[in-house]
């Protein structure tokens, strides 16, 4: 029981702390540069950190942490529809932050007349991740519409695909940190992002999906959200 409470605390606090920590490093190392381009560019990693270290972990963990909290308190879970709204809020916020982060890069390239496409690993993973976010968000909207219209559960791969997209985003973030920051700052950023990813992965795989009016539901761990 104590271990469960500790895990819930870590899962609830770690994304906020890690995102804040990384943003402070970015603000201290990149933003102070005495030119507009560097200041503008600094908003790209800040927005991506907010999206993939803070918002997406909460979006992915919304349902399953509810099961652990309910078990820990010996209470029924909240309505899945309530949890769905929370999931959507975090996911939409992550999507908007991601698009804004991409827009910053495009604007920065236009200002400095840089090539539109970069062949770096970070840029390639970033492109794959943004494409995944757009697909994931679109499928999520279709899934919610189907549930609200007739209660039909479609696109059951949506949850697992979301974990893949989130993982891709973390890889892109780590590659960007290694490319733009020098040790020990790059190491601290990578460690923070990977630590949150581990918490999310453990939560996604080990905890069940809650159902209305039940304290726990240990079925369909991988295909409900």
N, C-alpha and C positions, 0 to 999 in steps of 0.2 A: 504493500500500500504506500509506504513512504517512497519507494522507488518510482511508483506511478506518479505520485504528486510531484516529485522532482523532475520527471520527464515532461509532464505537462507544463511546469514552470519554465523549463529550458525551451520547449517548443514555442511557448508564448512570448518569451522575452528575447531569445537569441536573435531572431530576424531583426527586431528593432535595434538591439545593441550592435549587431554586426554591421547593419546598414549605416547607422550613425557613425560608427568607428571608421568605416571605409570612406564615407563622405568627408569626415574631418581630415583624413589623410590626404584626400584629393584636394580639398580646399587649402590645406597647408602647403602642399608640394606643387600643384599645377596652377591653381588660381592666382597666386601672388605675382606671376610673371607680368612684367610691365608692358603688356600689349593687349589690345582688344581681342585678337585672334585666340590667344591662350586662355583668356577669360571666358570667351564664348565656348571654346572647345571643352573647358572644364565641366560645362553643364551636361555634356554627353555622358561621361562616366557617372556623374551624379544621378542623372535620370535612369540610367541602366541599372545602377546599384539599387536604387529605390524599387525598380520593377522586379529585379531577379533575386535580390537578397531579402527584401522586405515583403512586397505585395504577393508575389507568386507563392512563397512558402505558406502564407496564411490562406491563400486561395486553395491550395492543394490540401492543406491540413484541416480545413474547416470541418469537414464531415467526421473524419476519423478521431480527431481530438475530442469531439463531442462524445463519442462512444467511451473513451477512456475517462473523461470527466464524469459521465453518468455512472460508470462502473465504480469509480472511486467514491462517489457520493451516494451510491445506491439509489439513484433516481432515474426516471425515464428521460430519454433524450428529448430535446426540443423538436418541434415539427421539422421534417425534412424540407418543407417549403421555406421555413425561416432560415435554415442553414443554406439553402440554395441561394437566397437573396444575398446572404453574407458572402458566399463563394463568388457570386456574380460581381458584387461590388469590388472585391479585391482583384478579381481577374480583369475587369474593365479598367480599373486604375492602373494595373500593370501594363495593359495594352496601350493605354493613352501615354503612359510614361515612355514606353518603348518607341512608339511612333514619334514622340517629341524628341527623344534621343537621336533617332535617325535623322530627323529634320535639322537638328543642330549640326550634325556631320555634313549634311548636304550644303547648308548655308555656309559653313566654314570652308568647304571645298570651293564653292563659288567665289567667296571673298578672296581666297588665295590662289585662284585659278589652278587648283590641283586636279589631276585626273579623277573622273567620277568613280572609277572602279579601282580598288586596291587588291593586290594578289596576296596580301599577308594572310596568315592563318586566322588572325583575329578578325579581319574583315570578312573572310569566307565563312567562318563560324557565325559571325554576326548576321550575315545575309541569310544563312540557313535558319537561324533562330527567329529572325523577324518574319520570314515566310511561314515558319511553324506557328508563330503567335497569331498571324492572320488566319491561318487554317483552323487552329484550335478555337479561336474566338468565334469564327463563323459557325463551326460545328456546334459549339456550345449554345449559340443562339437558336439553332435549329432544334437542338435537343430540348431546350427549355420550352420552345413553342409546342413541340410534340407532346410534352408532359402536360402542359397547361391546357391544351386543346382536348386531348382524349386520354391522358394518363399513360400514353404509350412510351416505353423506354426504348429509345433508338440510339444508334452510334455508341454502343457500350465500350468501344475502344477509346472514347474521348478522354477518360481519366488517365489511362496508361500513356496515351499519346501526350497528354499534358505534362507528365513526369519527364518524358523524353525531351520535350521542348524546353522545359525548365532546366534540365541537365545540360542541354546544348547552350543555353544562355549563361550558365555558370562557367562552362568551359570557355566561352567567348570572353567573359569577364576576366577570367584568370589569365588568358592569353594577352588581353589588353593591359592588365596590370604588369605582366612580365615585360611587355613591350614599352610601356610608357613610364614605369617607375623603376627605380634601382633599389636593391636590397638596403635596409631591411623592410622598406615600405611595401615592395612587391610581395614579399613573403608574408607579411602581416595581412595584406588584402586577400591573397590566395587562401591562407589558412582560415580566415573568417568566413569567406564564401563557401569553402568546402565543408566547414563545420556545420553551417546551416543546412547545406545539401544533405549531409549525413543524417541529420535530425529529420528532415523531410522524407528521405528515402526509408528510414526505419519506420516512421509513422505510416507511410503509404503502404508498406508491405505487411507490417505486423498488426495493425489495428483494423477492426471491422468497420463496415459502413453502417451507420445507424438507420433505423426504420421508425416510423411514427409509432409512439406508444410503447416501445420496447426499450428495456434497459440496455440490452446488447443484442447484436445480430452478427454471428460469426460466419455467415455465408456470403458468397459473392464478393470476396475481398477485392478482386481486381477488375470487376466489370460494371459497377453500379454508377460511379460518378463519371 
